[in-house]
Structures are given as structure tokens and as C-alpha cells.
Amino acid sequence: MVFPVLRSMTELLLAVKQEEKRKVERGFANRDAMHRYIRLTAQMNKKVKRKGIKKLIEQSQRKVA
């Protein structure tokens, strides 16, 4: 009985995600531009996370020393 409910929820979420994707695609000239933008933002997010982690490690090392 739980499985059909979960299945219907995932189907609803899938439809929502596809609608969001369509809205995003309309804002770009073509799909290649959209994928480049997505890839670049993912790379930037990784860099920001790495910098944050490095700062935390440095702070913890200073406290220990």
C-alpha cells in the first residue's frame, strides 16, 4: 500500500522537474549554452566548497597548535 503512494509522489516530482527544465531551456539560446552554464556553475560550487573546507582545516590546525 505504501509503494503506490511513493510511486505517485515520484511521478509528480518528475513532472515538476521536467517543467522546471523547460522553463530554464526557454531562457537560453540553445541546449549547449544551458549545459555549459550548468557545468560551469557546478565547477564554481566545487571550488567554493573546497575553499571553505580548507579554511576550516586551517582554523582547526591553528586552534590545536
Number of C-alpha atoms within 10 A of each C-alpha: 5 6 8 9 10 11 11 11 12 12 12 11 12 12 12 12 12 11 12 11 11 11 11 12 16 11 9 13 9 10 12 11 12 16 13 11 13 12 12 12 12 12 12 12 12 12 12 12 12 12 12 12 12 12 12 12 12 12 12 11 10 9 8 7 6
